[in-house]
Amino acid sequence: SQQGEEDPQALSIQEGENATMNCSYKTSINNLQWYRQNSGRGLVHLILIRSNEREKHSGRLRVTLDTSKKSSSLLITASRAADTASYFCATDESDGGSNYKLTFGKGTLLTVNP
Amino acid sequence: KAGVTQTPRYLIKTRGQQVTLSCSPISGHRSVSWYQQTPGQGLQFLFEYFSETQRNKGNFPGRFSGRQFSNSRSEMNVSTLELGDSALYLCASSVGGSLGEQYFGPGTRLTVT
């Protein structure tokens, strides 16, 4: 089952524009992470935001978390062609016991046109 | 510091065979997790090993198994391969566990014919 789901599935923008991707999840979480995957560098961790945090920044990345709406957004400012990749949100999911797993959404494919 | 390495990078097997994939984590990382990535199902968690013990597992059949050695290197085995096992298998290591920041390897592309 997918705990997190990204929206939109695909996004195409021009270099220099901002890109916003959203993630919704179903159950309560301890933290939420964003990852990027492209053919050159594989799957790379971008940022982790804890459930008691509302906003976090890292360079050109800004992540917000709204636990009441069970949603998060990733904003990439002043995008570059090198930002072209698939972006995934990941949340911790419990089976109700002591077994936990990191659950990824299907991702948003971002294309930044030069 | 060297990143996560996985071997082999590409593998072609026949249905019914078994396969073993290897993962070397970043030095000092005791947690190794395995994921399967397919176009249809996306990224799915297989299991996590920490200090040679399986700590968490996903919803995969018993044909998928793993182990971890005392140097934190991990292997994943898939027995009686099925066509649907064709996927990119990713290994990730971390300091604290499978729920924190994960450092992924380049993956092993397995094709089952």
Backbone of each chain as ProteinMPNN parsed JSONL, in Angstrom:
{"seq_chain_A": "SQQGEEDPQALSIQEGENATMNCSYKTSINNLQWYRQNSGRGLVHLILIRSNEREKHSGRLRVTLDTSKKSSSLLITASRAADTASYFCATDESDGGSNYKLTFGKGTLLTVNP", "coords_chain_A": {"N_chain_A": [[0.847, -1.187, 0.0], [0.41, 2.327, -0.641], [1.624, 4.752, 1.344], [2.277, 7.438, 1.097], [1.314, 9.827, -1.36], [2.162, 11.493, -4.276], [1.573, 14.626, -5.874], [1.586, 16.926, -8.559], [1.521, 14.103, -10.913], [3.269, 14.526, -12.955], [5.312, 17.256, -13.984], [6.141, 20.084, -15.802], [8.381, 22.648, -16.364], [9.938, 25.897, -16.976], [13.387, 26.739, -16.934], [14.523, 28.518, -14.106], [12.02, 29.048, -13.098], [9.752, 28.379, -10.336], [9.09, 25.247, -8.695], [6.515, 23.282, -7.436], [5.64, 20.552, -5.47], [3.385, 18.171, -4.152], [2.491, 16.109, -1.35], [0.497, 13.613, -0.019], [-0.58, 11.757, 2.812], [-1.665, 8.875, 4.761], [-1.778, 7.834, 7.424], [-0.808, 8.619, 10.859], [2.424, 10.076, 11.365], [5.974, 9.908, 12.173], [8.064, 11.209, 10.979], [8.704, 12.84, 7.814], [10.066, 12.391, 4.628], [11.853, 13.645, 1.772], [12.93, 12.58, -1.399], [15.092, 12.436, -4.263], [15.364, 11.194, -7.558], [17.365, 10.477, -10.247], [18.766, 9.474, -13.411], [21.46, 9.814, -13.391], [22.502, 10.196, -10.731], [21.163, 8.434, -9.119], [19.075, 7.484, -6.328], [18.535, 9.983, -4.056], [18.719, 11.424, -0.841], [16.914, 14.276, 0.186], [15.684, 15.965, 2.173], [14.568, 15.871, 5.561], [11.732, 16.108, 7.557], [10.399, 16.561, 10.723], [7.551, 15.417, 12.618], [6.786, 17.372, 14.406], [7.603, 19.691, 13.306], [7.027, 22.478, 11.139], [8.001, 23.722, 8.928], [10.832, 23.576, 6.771], [14.078, 24.377, 5.537], [16.466, 23.966, 2.914], [19.011, 25.027, 1.189], [17.936, 25.684, -2.025], [15.576, 24.457, -1.541], [12.379, 24.122, -0.031], [10.43, 22.81, 2.442], [7.225, 22.032, 3.602], [5.045, 20.978, 6.237], [1.945, 19.762, 7.116], [0.364, 18.392, 9.543], [-2.249, 18.168, 10.336], [-3.715, 18.109, 8.04], [-2.512, 16.016, 6.918], [-0.463, 16.294, 4.959], [2.228, 17.364, 2.798], [4.492, 19.673, 1.274], [6.844, 20.259, -1.324], [8.976, 22.711, -2.318], [10.842, 23.917, -4.946], [12.99, 26.409, -5.649], [13.896, 28.783, -8.219], [14.524, 26.974, -10.433], [16.683, 24.585, -12.082], [18.074, 23.039, -15.028], [19.348, 20.769, -14.182], [17.806, 19.931, -12.085], [15.933, 18.281, -13.068], [14.199, 15.372, -12.579], [12.793, 12.558, -10.771], [10.709, 12.993, -7.981], [10.227, 11.938, -4.707], [8.128, 11.403, -1.9], [8.482, 10.12, 1.402], [7.323, 8.181, 4.062], [7.119, 7.016, 7.476], [5.69, 3.94, 8.269], [3.641, 1.942, 10.229], [2.865, -1.476, 11.079], [1.048, -1.71, 12.96], [2.093, -2.97, 15.024], [5.312, -3.649, 16.199], [6.69, -3.497, 13.885], [8.097, -1.547, 11.439], [8.177, 0.389, 8.414], [9.671, 2.237, 5.742], [7.777, 4.046, 3.605], [7.273, 4.779, 0.26], [5.958, 7.2, -2.035], [4.508, 7.268, -5.38], [5.763, 9.16, -6.839], [6.725, 12.364, -8.333], [7.317, 13.414, -11.545], [9.568, 15.672, -12.532], [10.313, 17.977, -15.004], [12.655, 20.175, -16.145], [12.954, 22.643, -18.369], [15.49, 23.963, -20.462]], "CA_chain_A": [[0.0, 0.0, 0.0], [1.172, 3.556, -0.707], [1.321, 5.662, 2.444], [2.319, 8.778, 0.558], [1.024, 9.969, -2.783], [2.574, 12.801, -4.744], [0.731, 15.321, -6.846], [1.068, 16.137, -9.681], [2.36, 12.973, -11.332], [4.302, 15.085, -13.822], [5.355, 18.717, -13.967], [7.123, 20.598, -16.749], [8.533, 24.092, -16.175], [11.105, 26.494, -17.588], [14.49, 27.058, -16.036], [14.326, 29.775, -13.392], [10.717, 29.044, -12.433], [9.642, 27.564, -9.123], [8.327, 24.007, -8.834], [5.903, 22.83, -6.182], [5.094, 19.197, -5.481], [2.648, 17.889, -2.931], [2.445, 14.716, -0.896], [-0.515, 13.344, 0.997], [-0.396, 10.455, 3.428], [-2.917, 8.411, 5.355], [-1.757, 7.613, 8.868], [0.098, 9.522, 11.565], [3.822, 9.812, 11.059], [6.994, 10.494, 13.022], [8.734, 12.17, 10.12], [8.455, 12.718, 6.375], [11.293, 12.684, 3.896], [11.786, 13.814, 0.326], [14.072, 12.034, -2.124], [15.148, 12.714, -5.696], [15.973, 10.111, -8.319], [17.601, 10.643, -11.672], [19.584, 8.392, -13.94], [22.867, 10.071, -13.127], [22.928, 10.1, -9.334], [20.373, 7.476, -8.35], [18.107, 7.996, -5.355], [19.284, 10.809, -3.111], [17.937, 12.06, 0.211], [16.928, 15.733, 0.101], [15.356, 16.655, 3.409], [13.702, 15.165, 6.507], [11.014, 17.025, 8.441], [9.779, 15.803, 11.798], [6.122, 15.686, 12.742], [6.568, 18.578, 15.208], [8.107, 20.829, 12.545], [6.065, 22.933, 10.125], [8.691, 24.162, 7.723], [12.275, 23.359, 6.806], [14.742, 24.859, 4.333], [17.802, 23.467, 2.601], [19.381, 25.628, -0.085], [16.771, 26.14, -2.805], [14.431, 23.617, -1.188], [11.571, 24.47, 1.134], [9.441, 21.769, 2.711], [6.25, 22.314, 4.653], [4.316, 19.81, 6.721], [0.686, 20.059, 7.807], [-0.072, 17.091, 10.049], [-3.715, 18.139, 10.457], [-4.212, 17.745, 6.709], [-1.72, 14.881, 6.45], [0.1, 16.656, 3.665], [3.498, 18.054, 2.762], [4.828, 20.2, -0.044], [8.249, 20.532, -1.61], [9.14, 23.83, -3.247], [12.189, 24.129, -5.472], [13.022, 27.749, -6.217], [14.881, 29.064, -9.274], [14.892, 25.644, -10.903], [17.734, 24.429, -13.075], [17.902, 21.821, -15.827], [19.859, 19.65, -13.383], [16.77, 19.502, -11.132], [15.083, 17.301, -13.748], [14.277, 14.11, -11.83], [11.567, 12.156, -10.075], [10.768, 13.364, -6.57], [9.396, 11.041, -3.904], [8.021, 11.59, -0.46], [8.551, 8.846, 2.11], [6.858, 8.279, 5.448], [7.225, 5.787, 8.25], [4.397, 3.28, 8.394], [3.672, 0.805, 11.148], [1.848, -2.511, 10.829], [0.227, -1.74, 14.164], [2.924, -3.557, 16.082], [6.654, -3.075, 16.291], [7.303, -3.548, 12.565], [7.964, -0.295, 10.714], [8.844, 0.463, 7.122], [9.634, 3.518, 5.057], [6.887, 3.864, 2.462], [7.453, 5.808, -0.752], [4.904, 7.435, -3.001], [4.855, 6.92, -6.766], [6.674, 10.186, -7.321], [6.407, 13.419, -9.313], [8.379, 13.571, -12.534], [9.786, 17.084, -12.829], [11.168, 18.279, -16.15], [13.008, 21.59, -16.213], [13.404, 22.918, -19.741], [16.465, 25.065, -20.51]], "C_chain_A": [[0.885, 1.24, 0.0], [0.733, 4.444, 0.449], [1.278, 7.083, 1.92], [1.998, 8.784, -0.918], [1.362, 11.375, -3.218], [1.611, 13.343, -5.799], [1.464, 16.589, -7.264], [1.958, 14.95, -10.002], [3.506, 13.463, -12.201], [4.176, 16.593, -13.851], [6.468, 19.164, -14.903], [7.185, 22.113, -16.619], [9.774, 24.574, -16.92], [12.152, 26.768, -16.513], [14.254, 28.431, -15.399], [12.993, 29.849, -12.67], [10.786, 28.21, -11.15], [8.796, 26.33, -9.406], [7.786, 23.602, -7.477], [5.291, 21.451, -6.368], [4.447, 18.925, -4.132], [2.631, 16.4, -2.624], [1.349, 14.6, 0.145], [-0.297, 11.943, 1.541], [-1.609, 10.126, 4.284], [-2.887, 8.312, 6.868], [-0.773, 8.555, 9.54], [1.547, 9.098, 11.349], [4.735, 10.391, 12.137], [7.811, 11.519, 12.247], [8.389, 11.887, 8.668], [9.731, 13.132, 5.661], [10.976, 12.899, 2.422], [13.091, 13.299, -0.285], [13.958, 12.422, -3.595], [15.849, 11.541, -6.377], [16.133, 10.524, -9.769], [18.6, 9.595, -12.112], [21.05, 8.583, -13.589], [23.309, 9.783, -11.707], [22.086, 9.137, -8.508], [19.416, 8.171, -7.407], [18.858, 8.704, -4.232], [18.341, 11.457, -2.114], [18.063, 13.576, 0.099], [16.739, 16.371, 1.474], [14.442, 15.766, 4.256], [13.044, 16.201, 7.399], [10.269, 16.186, 9.472], [8.322, 16.246, 11.983], [5.833, 16.937, 13.571], [7.137, 19.836, 14.539], [7.084, 21.2, 11.487], [6.737, 23.312, 8.826], [10.185, 23.91, 7.896], [12.872, 23.797, 5.478], [16.086, 24.157, 4.173], [18.169, 24.003, 1.222], [18.16, 26.172, -0.808], [15.501, 25.34, -2.506], [13.721, 24.14, 0.05], [10.492, 23.406, 1.275], [8.511, 22.238, 3.817], [5.53, 21.028, 5.026], [3.094, 20.272, 7.494], [0.122, 18.723, 8.295], [-1.586, 17.015, 10.201], [-4.357, 17.748, 9.136], [-3.493, 16.531, 6.156], [-1.147, 15.177, 5.062], [1.409, 17.407, 3.846], [3.696, 18.612, 1.368], [6.322, 20.442, -0.117], [8.306, 21.634, -2.658], [10.603, 23.909, -3.647], [12.178, 25.504, -6.137], [14.113, 27.861, -7.281], [15.418, 27.77, -9.872], [15.947, 25.689, -12.004], [17.475, 23.144, -13.86], [18.349, 20.59, -15.034], [18.862, 19.166, -12.325], [15.814, 18.493, -11.77], [15.281, 15.931, -13.115], [12.879, 13.721, -11.367], [11.76, 12.45, -8.591], [9.756, 12.523, -5.796], [9.301, 11.537, -2.472], [8.001, 10.205, 0.177], [8.149, 9.059, 3.553], [7.032, 6.945, 6.155], [5.827, 5.225, 8.473], [4.554, 2.067, 9.292], [2.595, -0.208, 10.764], [0.93, -2.646, 12.031], [0.973, -2.333, 15.335], [4.266, -2.867, 16.121], [7.373, -3.062, 14.945], [7.041, -2.24, 11.832], [8.648, -0.411, 9.358], [8.709, 1.866, 6.572], [8.86, 3.316, 3.765], [6.995, 5.054, 1.528], [6.195, 5.963, -1.591], [5.384, 7.075, -4.394], [5.711, 7.989, -7.418], [6.067, 11.21, -8.264], [7.589, 13.534, -10.246], [8.472, 15.041, -12.912], [10.735, 17.217, -14.015], [11.384, 19.781, -16.184], [13.63, 21.835, -17.57], [14.348, 24.117, -19.77], [15.944, 26.245, -21.316]], "O_chain_A": [[1.978, 1.225, 0.566], [-0.429, 4.843, 0.511], [0.37, 7.848, 2.245], [2.362, 7.862, -1.647], [0.909, 12.345, -2.61], [0.938, 12.594, -6.506], [1.943, 17.301, -6.381], [3.035, 14.807, -9.424], [4.593, 12.885, -12.186], [3.078, 17.142, -13.756], [7.598, 18.684, -14.812], [6.166, 22.791, -16.746], [10.559, 23.773, -17.429], [11.832, 26.996, -15.346], [13.841, 29.378, -16.068], [12.843, 30.627, -11.728], [11.73, 27.455, -10.918], [7.898, 26.36, -10.248], [8.518, 23.583, -6.487], [4.523, 21.216, -7.301], [4.917, 19.401, -3.098], [2.74, 15.555, -3.513], [1.282, 15.397, 1.081], [0.124, 11.046, 0.811], [-2.472, 10.974, 4.51], [-3.862, 8.665, 7.531], [0.012, 9.219, 8.863], [1.848, 7.917, 11.176], [4.326, 11.254, 12.914], [8.2, 12.557, 12.781], [7.853, 10.83, 8.337], [10.389, 14.1, 6.042], [9.976, 12.407, 1.9], [14.185, 13.54, 0.226], [12.87, 12.699, -4.1], [16.8, 10.971, -5.842], [15.163, 10.877, -10.439], [19.205, 8.912, -11.287], [21.799, 7.61, -13.499], [24.368, 9.194, -11.491], [22.286, 9.039, -7.297], [18.997, 9.303, -7.649], [19.697, 8.114, -3.552], [17.29, 11.977, -2.489], [19.162, 14.107, -0.062], [17.535, 17.214, 1.889], [13.64, 15.001, 3.72], [13.719, 17.076, 7.94], [9.593, 15.217, 9.126], [7.932, 17.328, 11.547], [4.749, 17.509, 13.457], [7.15, 20.912, 15.137], [6.356, 20.34, 10.991], [6.135, 23.237, 7.755], [10.732, 24.011, 8.995], [12.263, 23.618, 4.424], [16.748, 23.805, 5.149], [17.695, 23.494, 0.207], [17.436, 27.014, -0.277], [14.472, 25.535, -3.154], [14.345, 24.542, 1.032], [9.737, 23.14, 0.339], [8.951, 22.773, 4.835], [5.424, 20.105, 4.218], [3.2, 21.08, 8.417], [-0.528, 18.008, 7.532], [-2.153, 15.922, 10.195], [-5.42, 17.127, 9.115], [-3.81, 16.059, 5.065], [-1.328, 14.404, 4.121], [1.667, 18.002, 4.892], [3.143, 18.096, 0.397], [6.973, 20.779, 0.871], [7.75, 21.5, -3.748], [11.492, 23.961, -2.796], [11.429, 25.728, -7.088], [15.11, 27.14, -7.252], [16.618, 27.504, -9.824], [16.084, 26.667, -12.739], [16.74, 22.268, -13.403], [17.794, 19.503, -15.197], [19.056, 18.103, -11.734], [14.976, 17.914, -11.08], [16.388, 15.392, -13.112], [11.916, 14.464, -11.553], [12.822, 12.196, -8.022], [8.59, 12.414, -6.178], [10.276, 12.03, -1.906], [7.554, 9.237, -0.438], [8.588, 10.015, 4.192], [7.085, 5.889, 5.525], [4.9, 5.956, 8.822], [5.48, 1.272, 9.133], [1.558, 0.146, 10.203], [0.132, -3.579, 12.114], [0.552, -2.219, 16.486], [4.345, -1.639, 16.082], [8.535, -2.664, 14.867], [5.887, -1.865, 11.625], [9.573, -1.203, 9.177], [7.765, 2.59, 6.888], [9.248, 2.503, 2.926], [6.831, 6.2, 1.947], [5.464, 5.002, -1.83], [6.518, 6.634, -4.577], [6.326, 7.738, -8.455], [5.044, 10.967, -8.904], [8.724, 13.728, -9.81], [7.564, 15.589, -13.537], [11.823, 16.639, -14.024], [10.433, 20.561, -16.243], [14.695, 21.305, -17.887], [14.056, 25.159, -19.182], [16.638, 27.253, -21.455]]}, "seq_chain_B": "KAGVTQTPRYLIKTRGQQVTLSCSPISGHRSVSWYQQTPGQGLQFLFEYFSETQRNKGNFPGRFSGRQFSNSRSEMNVSTLELGDSALYLCASSVGGSLGEQYFGPGTRLTVT", "coords_chain_B": {"N_chain_B": [[34.308, 9.655, 2.051], [33.41, 6.437, 1.02], [30.578, 5.588, -1.006], [27.44, 3.734, -0.908], [27.73, 0.538, -2.197], [26.752, -1.743, -4.736], [26.543, -5.019, -5.97], [25.868, -7.59, -8.411], [25.687, -5.014, -11.001], [23.978, -5.41, -13.11], [21.866, -8.083, -14.091], [20.812, -11.077, -15.546], [18.443, -13.537, -15.374], [16.89, -16.791, -15.44], [13.51, -17.856, -15.24], [12.602, -19.565, -12.315], [15.154, -19.972, -11.402], [17.594, -19.035, -8.847], [18.822, -16.095, -7.146], [21.462, -14.055, -5.891], [22.085, -11.005, -4.401], [24.363, -8.384, -3.623], [25.388, -6.032, -1.109], [27.264, -3.329, 0.006], [27.509, -1.302, 2.726], [27.82, 2.209, 3.666], [30.757, 3.023, 5.416], [30.622, 2.472, 8.868], [27.877, 2.607, 9.025], [25.25, 0.781, 10.347], [22.793, -0.132, 9.684], [21.04, -1.697, 7.106], [18.916, -1.559, 4.41], [16.628, -3.005, 2.09], [15.11, -2.482, -1.077], [12.576, -2.855, -3.564], [12.104, -1.73, -6.829], [9.732, -1.031, -9.215], [8.068, -0.152, -12.296], [5.286, -0.351, -12.051], [4.563, -0.816, -9.307], [6.182, 0.906, -7.936], [8.478, 2.07, -5.42], [9.203, -0.335, -3.081], [9.459, -1.518, 0.207], [11.549, -4.074, 1.3], [13.076, -5.446, 3.404], [14.856, -4.799, 6.526], [18.068, -4.885, 7.911], [19.882, -4.884, 10.906], [22.75, -4.756, 12.754], [23.207, -7.487, 12.125], [20.725, -8.648, 12.436], [17.39, -9.199, 11.384], [15.27, -6.514, 11.355], [13.008, -5.099, 10.544], [10.347, -5.804, 8.264], [8.92, -5.995, 4.972], [6.029, -6.57, 2.88], [6.535, -9.078, 1.395], [6.83, -12.259, -0.284], [8.112, -15.37, 1.161], [10.107, -16.169, -0.523], [11.877, -14.192, -0.837], [14.706, -13.294, 0.818], [17.176, -12.37, 3.254], [20.4, -11.435, 4.593], [22.796, -10.316, 7.009], [26.152, -9.524, 7.529], [28.912, -9.576, 9.904], [30.449, -7.382, 9.301], [28.686, -5.564, 8.435], [27.994, -5.711, 5.769], [25.575, -6.788, 3.378], [23.442, -9.308, 2.045], [20.991, -10.203, -0.373], [18.647, -12.608, -1.202], [16.834, -14.2, -3.748], [14.681, -16.751, -4.347], [13.515, -19.307, -6.621], [12.786, -17.75, -9.011], [10.45, -15.481, -10.478], [8.744, -14.072, -13.332], [7.719, -11.613, -12.617], [9.506, -10.69, -10.787], [11.362, -9.17, -11.958], [13.101, -6.236, -11.764], [14.404, -3.161, -10.349], [16.656, -3.433, -7.827], [17.269, -1.931, -4.864], [19.608, -0.975, -2.451], [19.99, 0.41, 0.756], [21.733, 2.313, 3.16], [22.054, 3.349, 6.579], [22.649, 5.351, 9.513], [21.09, 5.188, 11.864], [18.778, 3.65, 11.363], [16.043, 2.168, 9.457], [14.118, 4.126, 9.179], [15.149, 6.616, 9.136], [17.321, 9.054, 7.543], [18.216, 7.817, 4.473], [20.857, 6.329, 2.621], [21.31, 5.581, -0.588], [22.335, 2.907, -2.765], [23.497, 2.331, -6.179], [21.929, 0.384, -7.251], [20.757, -2.862, -8.404], [19.962, -4.114, -11.46], [17.672, -6.428, -12.209], [16.724, -8.838, -14.476], [14.308, -11.118, -15.346], [13.813, -13.876, -17.326]], "CA_chain_B": [[33.784, 8.345, 2.465], [32.828, 5.747, -0.116], [29.137, 5.431, -0.905], [26.906, 2.375, -0.89], [28.008, -0.174, -3.441], [25.946, -2.939, -4.97], [27.007, -5.892, -7.053], [26.299, -6.941, -9.657], [24.831, -3.912, -11.41], [22.977, -5.96, -14.016], [21.761, -9.531, -13.96], [19.728, -11.71, -16.292], [18.225, -14.884, -14.876], [15.754, -17.514, -16.013], [12.441, -18.208, -14.295], [12.881, -20.765, -11.534], [16.493, -19.907, -10.805], [17.711, -18.175, -7.68], [19.812, -15.05, -7.352], [21.963, -13.391, -4.688], [22.573, -9.659, -4.633], [25.227, -7.973, -2.527], [25.373, -4.607, -0.786], [28.235, -2.877, 1.012], [27.04, 0.004, 3.199], [28.81, 3.215, 4.018], [31.494, 2.65, 6.618], [30.03, 2.989, 10.095], [26.425, 2.416, 9.002], [24.904, -0.573, 10.786], [21.477, -0.501, 9.148], [20.944, -1.898, 5.661], [17.557, -1.863, 3.968], [16.494, -3.39, 0.689], [13.883, -2.045, -1.73], [12.319, -3.259, -4.941], [11.46, -0.655, -7.582], [9.152, -1.391, -10.511], [7.207, 0.917, -12.826], [3.906, -0.494, -11.612], [4.404, -0.751, -7.848], [7.047, 1.913, -7.34], [9.489, 1.63, -4.458], [8.603, -1.094, -1.992], [10.405, -1.967, 1.224], [11.66, -5.524, 1.459], [13.452, -5.712, 4.804], [15.979, -4.077, 7.08], [18.944, -5.594, 8.828], [20.644, -4.024, 11.813], [23.614, -5.603, 13.574], [23.062, -8.894, 11.715], [19.381, -9.141, 12.753], [16.316, -8.565, 10.622], [14.555, -5.691, 12.321], [11.711, -4.785, 9.974], [10.153, -6.449, 6.977], [7.774, -5.581, 4.183], [5.044, -7.601, 2.54], [7.009, -9.895, 0.284], [6.794, -13.688, 0.058], [9.304, -15.943, 1.76], [11.162, -16.391, -1.524], [12.818, -13.088, -0.66], [15.351, -13.391, 2.119], [18.414, -11.618, 3.322], [21.221, -11.616, 5.787], [23.815, -9.29, 7.188], [27.377, -10.059, 8.117], [29.433, -8.791, 11.031], [31.025, -6.119, 8.798], [27.49, -4.835, 7.979], [27.635, -6.044, 4.387], [24.318, -7.533, 3.355], [23.058, -10.012, 0.821], [19.584, -10.501, -0.559], [18.47, -13.786, -2.038], [15.482, -14.485, -4.239], [14.643, -18.126, -4.861], [12.436, -19.638, -7.561], [12.469, -16.477, -9.643], [9.28, -15.328, -11.33], [8.885, -12.955, -14.27], [7.379, -10.391, -11.893], [10.607, -10.257, -9.921], [12.189, -8.239, -12.729], [12.991, -4.942, -11.079], [15.632, -2.557, -9.836], [16.755, -3.69, -6.386], [18.076, -0.895, -4.238], [20.062, -1.156, -1.078], [20.22, 1.689, 1.416], [22.299, 2.194, 4.505], [21.855, 4.519, 7.429], [23.277, 5.253, 10.825], [20.191, 4.825, 12.941], [17.743, 2.682, 11.067], [15.365, 2.267, 8.155], [13.162, 5.224, 9.146], [15.872, 7.876, 9.045], [17.911, 9.4, 6.256], [18.774, 6.653, 3.8], [21.835, 6.535, 1.565], [21.032, 4.496, -1.52], [23.289, 2.469, -3.758], [23.046, 2.514, -7.565], [20.931, -0.634, -7.582], [20.999, -4.0, -9.288], [18.842, -4.313, -12.392], [17.447, -7.862, -12.418], [15.76, -9.201, -15.508], [13.963, -12.543, -15.31], [13.237, -14.246, -18.624]], "C_chain_B": [[33.13, 7.692, 1.257], [31.332, 5.569, 0.107], [28.739, 3.976, -0.819], [27.2, 1.721, -2.234], [27.163, -1.429, -3.518], [26.529, -3.722, -6.129], [26.079, -7.075, -7.195], [25.379, -5.78, -10.007], [23.7, -4.404, -12.312], [23.024, -7.481, -13.956], [20.591, -10.019, -14.792], [19.628, -13.154, -15.825], [16.992, -15.488, -15.555], [14.756, -17.848, -14.904], [12.773, -19.522, -13.603], [14.255, -20.778, -10.878], [16.464, -19.079, -9.526], [18.843, -17.173, -7.917], [20.214, -14.465, -5.995], [22.548, -12.046, -5.072], [23.351, -9.205, -3.403], [25.22, -6.456, -2.354], [26.427, -4.321, 0.276], [27.846, -1.481, 1.455], [28.188, 0.979, 3.406], [29.467, 2.814, 5.344], [30.887, 3.299, 7.859], [28.523, 2.862, 10.159], [26.098, 0.969, 9.348], [23.569, -1.052, 10.239], [21.545, -0.604, 7.637], [19.512, -2.295, 5.34], [17.562, -2.188, 2.489], [15.122, -2.969, 0.17], [13.806, -2.644, -3.128], [11.626, -2.095, -5.646], [11.011, -1.165, -8.943], [8.28, -0.255, -10.993], [5.782, 0.845, -12.273], [3.698, -0.272, -10.124], [5.259, 0.313, -7.18], [8.087, 1.3, -6.422], [8.815, 0.923, -3.298], [9.678, -1.656, -1.09], [10.372, -3.481, 1.345], [11.951, -5.894, 2.906], [14.634, -4.85, 5.2], [16.765, -4.99, 7.998], [19.746, -4.584, 9.638], [21.435, -4.938, 12.737], [23.286, -7.082, 13.396], [21.674, -9.475, 12.004], [18.354, -8.437, 11.884], [15.429, -7.809, 11.604], [13.158, -5.311, 11.844], [11.566, -5.508, 8.643], [8.904, -5.943, 6.303], [6.891, -6.767, 3.857], [5.445, -8.385, 1.306], [6.993, -11.358, 0.705], [8.136, -14.179, 0.572], [10.417, -16.249, 0.774], [12.248, -15.3, -1.434], [13.409, -13.174, 0.751], [16.643, -12.59, 2.103], [19.222, -12.009, 4.527], [22.232, -10.484, 5.839], [24.984, -9.901, 7.927], [27.908, -9.111, 9.19], [30.06, -7.475, 10.577], [29.946, -5.223, 8.187], [27.147, -5.06, 6.511], [26.4, -6.937, 4.402], [24.136, -8.223, 2.008], [21.558, -10.223, 0.818], [19.477, -11.658, -1.528], [17.013, -13.891, -2.481], [15.504, -15.877, -4.85], [13.452, -18.282, -5.807], [11.913, -18.376, -8.244], [11.23, -16.563, -10.527], [9.487, -14.119, -12.222], [8.643, -11.622, -13.558], [8.46, -9.906, -10.947], [11.571, -9.339, -10.665], [12.001, -6.842, -12.174], [14.381, -4.387, -10.849], [15.64, -2.787, -8.325], [17.762, -2.721, -5.786], [18.397, -1.251, -2.802], [20.318, 0.235, -0.499], [20.831, 1.449, 2.785], [22.041, 3.473, 5.286], [22.51, 4.27, 8.772], [22.318, 4.643, 11.84], [19.165, 3.766, 12.626], [17.002, 3.017, 9.801], [14.396, 3.432, 8.078], [13.835, 6.583, 9.062], [16.408, 8.112, 7.652], [18.622, 8.184, 5.676], [19.762, 7.059, 2.719], [21.729, 5.326, 0.634], [22.224, 4.181, -2.414], [22.714, 2.647, -5.156], [22.027, 1.47, -8.01], [21.473, -1.766, -8.446], [19.765, -4.179, -10.156], [18.736, -5.798, -12.696], [16.379, -8.061, -13.48], [15.548, -10.703, -15.461], [13.257, -12.891, -16.613], [12.613, -15.644, -18.569]], "O_chain_B": [[32.366, 8.343, 0.544], [30.869, 5.42, 1.238], [29.585, 3.094, -0.676], [26.94, 2.306, -3.285], [26.894, -2.086, -2.513], [26.952, -3.154, -7.136], [25.538, -7.54, -6.192], [24.362, -5.594, -9.338], [22.593, -3.867, -12.274], [24.087, -8.08, -13.79], [19.505, -9.441, -14.749], [20.604, -13.902, -15.873], [16.176, -14.786, -16.153], [15.145, -18.092, -13.762], [13.184, -20.483, -14.253], [14.487, -21.509, -9.915], [15.439, -18.497, -9.172], [19.703, -17.377, -8.774], [19.401, -14.393, -5.073], [23.399, -11.955, -5.957], [23.035, -9.596, -2.279], [25.068, -5.703, -3.316], [26.479, -4.984, 1.312], [27.85, -0.557, 0.642], [29.362, 0.617, 3.329], [28.806, 2.33, 6.262], [30.666, 4.509, 7.899], [27.939, 2.996, 11.234], [26.607, 0.043, 8.718], [23.248, -2.237, 10.32], [22.048, 0.297, 6.967], [18.966, -3.237, 5.915], [18.404, -1.701, 1.734], [14.113, -3.079, 0.868], [14.819, -2.9, -3.778], [10.664, -1.536, -5.119], [11.817, -1.67, -9.725], [7.795, 0.535, -10.183], [5.149, 1.877, -12.053], [2.744, 0.397, -9.727], [5.087, 0.596, -5.995], [8.521, 0.165, -6.617], [7.966, 1.495, -2.615], [10.68, -2.2, -1.555], [9.31, -4.088, 1.476], [11.156, -6.578, 3.551], [15.317, -4.258, 4.364], [16.196, -5.769, 8.763], [20.22, -3.574, 9.119], [20.865, -5.789, 13.419], [23.113, -7.824, 14.363], [21.467, -10.677, 11.834], [18.432, -7.227, 11.672], [14.904, -8.384, 12.558], [12.231, -5.213, 12.647], [12.56, -5.79, 7.973], [7.951, -5.518, 6.956], [6.99, -7.827, 4.474], [4.756, -8.347, 0.287], [7.124, -11.674, 1.887], [9.158, -13.505, 0.441], [11.541, -16.552, 1.174], [13.374, -15.48, -1.897], [12.683, -13.129, 1.745], [17.129, -12.19, 1.045], [18.793, -12.801, 5.367], [22.483, -9.795, 4.85], [24.807, -10.703, 8.844], [27.417, -7.994, 9.355], [30.19, -6.548, 11.376], [30.254, -4.245, 7.506], [26.086, -4.626, 6.062], [26.205, -7.736, 5.317], [24.624, -7.759, 0.978], [20.935, -10.398, 1.865], [20.148, -11.678, -2.56], [16.09, -13.696, -1.691], [16.273, -16.14, -5.774], [12.512, -17.488, -5.786], [10.756, -17.991, -8.075], [10.992, -17.554, -11.216], [10.298, -13.244, -11.919], [9.292, -10.622, -13.867], [8.343, -8.826, -10.368], [12.495, -8.79, -10.064], [10.885, -6.326, -12.119], [15.39, -5.041, -11.112], [14.714, -2.371, -7.629], [18.936, -2.699, -6.154], [17.56, -1.758, -2.055], [20.806, 1.125, -1.196], [20.481, 0.493, 3.478], [21.836, 4.541, 4.708], [22.872, 3.146, 9.119], [22.667, 3.719, 12.574], [18.72, 3.05, 13.524], [17.285, 4.019, 9.145], [13.886, 3.714, 6.993], [13.155, 7.6, 8.929], [16.001, 7.452, 6.696], [19.508, 7.602, 6.303], [19.531, 8.022, 1.987], [22.022, 4.196, 1.025], [23.01, 5.059, -2.769], [21.566, 3.067, -5.305], [21.346, 1.646, -9.02], [22.497, -1.636, -9.117], [18.66, -4.372, -9.65], [19.604, -6.364, -13.362], [15.277, -7.521, -13.387], [16.506, -11.473, -15.53], [12.242, -12.29, -16.966], [12.08, -16.121, -19.571]]}, "name": "protein", "num_of_chains": 2, "seq": "SQQGEEDPQALSIQEGENATMNCSYKTSINNLQWYRQNSGRGLVHLILIRSNEREKHSGRLRVTLDTSKKSSSLLITASRAADTASYFCATDESDGGSNYKLTFGKGTLLTVNPKAGVTQTPRYLIKTRGQQVTLSCSPISGHRSVSWYQQTPGQGLQFLFEYFSETQRNKGNFPGRFSGRQFSNSRSEMNVSTLELGDSALYLCASSVGGSLGEQYFGPGTRLTVT"}
